[in-house]
Every structure is written in C-alpha cells, then in structure tokens.
Amino acid sequence: MAVDDQRLTALQVMQDAPVIPVIVLHDVAHAVPMARALVAGGIRMLEVTLRTAQALACMEAIARDVPEAVLGAGTVRNPADAKAAAAAGARFAVSPGYTSAVGQACRDLGLPLLPGVATGSEIMMAQEDGLSELKFFPALQAGGTAMLKAWSGPFGDVRFCPTGGVSPSNAAEFLALPNVVCVGGSWLVPADALAQGDWARITQLAREAAGLPRG
C-alpha cells in the first residue's frame, strides 16, 4: 500500500501490517540497520518510543536514512513530546494515555495519533475529540480479548491496536477480533538482537509478524 505523505491517517498506520513494533533504542548506531531490517521483513510502521536519551537522535537517523520506513513516535505524553517527535521526522504518534492537549498538539502538527485507552470513559473522551482509532493499553493487564469483546457493543465504531503483553503466543487471538486492526509488540526488536547486531533475526521476526492473519 502506498502511503501518501499528505494524507496519512491513524487507520492507514494500523492497516499497513498486523503488528506495529514498539521499539526502545539506546544507541544511535542501531537505529538505521534495525529500521532497514524491519522494512526488509515487511514492517514499515515503526514506533520508536521516547523512553531513552537517544530516542530523538535515533528517530532523526531513521527519517534521514530509511525513507521507505514510516517513522512514528511512541510514549508521547505531552505537547512538547509531540513537537519534538515531529521535528525529528515522526509521521505519526502513539501515546500511553490520552489528554485533549496531546490530541490538539498532534492535530496542529498534522500527526495522526493513536492514543492509549483502558476504560470506557477514556474511549468516550477520545471520541469527543474525533478519535476512533485507539491503542488499548496495557492490553493484557486491562482485560485482554475479553475487554475488547465487551467494548464491541457500545463502541462498535472504534478500532483498536492492543499493546502491552501482546506476544507471538497471543497475537493471533487479538487479531481475530473484528474491532482489532493490528497489535503493538516489542518482540520484533529484542534487546539481545540489538546488542548483537543480529539484523537477520529482526528481519525474520518482522517477516513472521507481517504474515500473521487478521480477522
């Protein structure tokens, strides 16, 4: 699927592949080969979390040197995070929760946002601000597939990306649900593979994730 720079939406981000990798990078030298390894395996939407001192520099390197990737910023918690991510080249944002301030900042910056929700009230707040593609976080701890099934009634117009506790052993169970478009997971970029520069392993994990069936 071609991704138009000017028309990227949260739904396009979710639909591109069954899994959005949740990436934690501590070393800028790992950023570009890691991103190329994921893209080689069929995963283009890359969520680099703002959890480390090197995250923004890693994002800048990926945006500059891996144009075939679609760079996103994770752990966006306030408008300053959103602005820094956009300046570093992010084209979408993912947050662990939701505030109207973060939503407005992302709208102002033209960043599609996948905000984190864990309750019905949070879904309603996000929908009041026009957001219906949401991250269910932390998915396993907040009720897993049972919660998503329960939400399908009152929130039948919402599409989710469950993240948090999702793994190769349960991803298919989440993806089989009609209100789940994709899942988020850290297993595509294991810390030991990064440390060892085992890019072939990351490509293989990406290839397996890209091949997961969706309901």
N, C-alpha and C positions, 0 to 999 in steps of 0.2 A: 504494500500500500504506500503510495506516495504521501508524504507529509508536507503540506504547503506551509511555509514559514508564517504566512499571514493569517492562516485560518486554523491553526492547531487548537483543538478543544480537549477538554478533560476526557471526553468519551473516546476521541481518537487515541489519546495516550493509553487508555485502558484496553482498547480493542486491538492494538498493534500486536501483542503477543500474550500468551496466557499468564506470564509472570513478569512483574517489574522487579528487577534486582534491587535490594536495599544494600547500599554499598558504604562501607566505612573505610576511609583511606587515611593513612598516617604518613605516607611517603609519596611525594610528587612523582618520583621516578616510576612508581607503579601505575600511575593514572592512565597514561596513554596505552601501554601494552595491555592492561586489563580491559579498557574500553574496546580496543580492537579485537580482543579475544571474545568478548561478549557478542559484538556485532558479527563476528565470523560464525558464531553459533546460532544466529538468528534473533538475537535480542538487541533491540535498538534503543528502547526507552530506558535510560539509566538514571536511577535515583541515587545521587551522591549526597549522603547525609551531612548536615552541618554540625557534626559532633566532634570534630577534631580541628586542631590549629591549622592543619594543612588543607582542609576541605576546599576552601575557595581557590587556592592555588591549583589544586588538582582539577577543579572544575574548569578553570581557565585553560589549563593544558589540554583537556579533552575537547573543549569547544574549539580550540585553535587547530588541533592536530587530528581530530577524528570527526570530520564533518558529517559522516554517514550516521553517527550516533545522534540521538535526540536527548540532550542533557537536561536532567531535572535536578532540583534541589529538595532534599528531604530535611526533616526536623526544622521546618520554617515555623518559628514560634511568635514572631512579631514583624511589624512592617520593616524594621531595619534589616532583618534576615532576608526578607523578600527583595529589598532593594539591592543588597549585596549579592544575592544569588543572580538576579537579573544582570547586574554589572559584570558578573563572572561568566555569563553566557548561558545561564539556565533558560530553558524554554517552557518549563512547567514547574510547579511547586507542589510539595506534599507536606502536610502538617500533622503533628500528633494529635491535635485537637482543633477547635475552631473558635475564632473570635471574629466579630464583624470588622475589626480593624485590620486583621490579616486578610480577610476577604476583600476589603476595599483596596488595600495596598496592591494585591495581586491584580485586581481589575484595572487599577490605574497603570500598572506596569505591563498589562497585556499578558500576564502569566496565567494559564489555566491552573486551577487549584484543585487538588484532591485533599479535602480536609478530613481530619480524623474525627470519627464519632463512635460513641459506645452506648448511647442511650437514645430513646425516642425523642426526648426534649432537644438533644443536640442535633438530631436529624431535622427537626422542625425549625430550629434556628438557622441551620444552613440553608434549608429550602426557602425560608423567608428572604434570604439574600440571593436567591436564584440559583442555588447549587443543588443538583440532584445526582451527581456522580461523586460518591463519597468513599473514603477509606474507613473500613471497620477496624478499629484498633483499640486495645490489643485483642485481636480476634478470638484466639483460643481462650484467653482469660475472661473475656467479656461474654462468653456464651456460645462461641463457635457456630457450627452449622445450625444448631437448634435455634439460636437467636435470629439468624438470618431467615430461617423458615418462618419464625413468628412475625418478623417485620414484613414479610412479603404481602400480608393482608393490608395493614394500614398504610404501608409505604410501598405500594405496588409500582409506583412510578420512579423509584430510586434504584440506582445501580451501584454495586459495591465492589471494592477491592479489599478483601480481608488481608490484614497484615498483622503479624505478631503471633508466633507459634505455628505458622504455616511451614510445612516441610514437604519433602518428596513423598512422605508416607501418608499425608492427609490432603495434599493439594488437590488431587482429583476429586475428593469428596466435596470440597468447597466449589470447585469449578463446575461441578454437575448441577449446582443450584441455578435456577433461572434468573435470579437477581444478582448473580455474581458474574462480572465480565472478566476479571483477572484477579490474581493474587499477588501480594508482595512477599518477597522472601530473601533472606540473607544467604541462603545455602549456595547460591550461584557463585559467590565470591568468598570462599573460605579463607580465613586468616592465614592458614598454613600454606595454601596455594599462592597467596600474595607474597608471603615471606620467601617462598622458594622460587618465585617467578615461574610457576607452573601454569603457563598460559594455555597450554593444550588441555589441561584438566578443566580450566574455566570454560573453554570453548565447548568441551564435551558436556559439561553441566548445563550450559546455555542451550545446546542443541536438544538435550533431553527435555528441558523446560519448555522450549519452543514447540515441542511435539506433544505436549500434554493436551488431552481432549477437553473441549468445553461443552457444557450442556446446551 
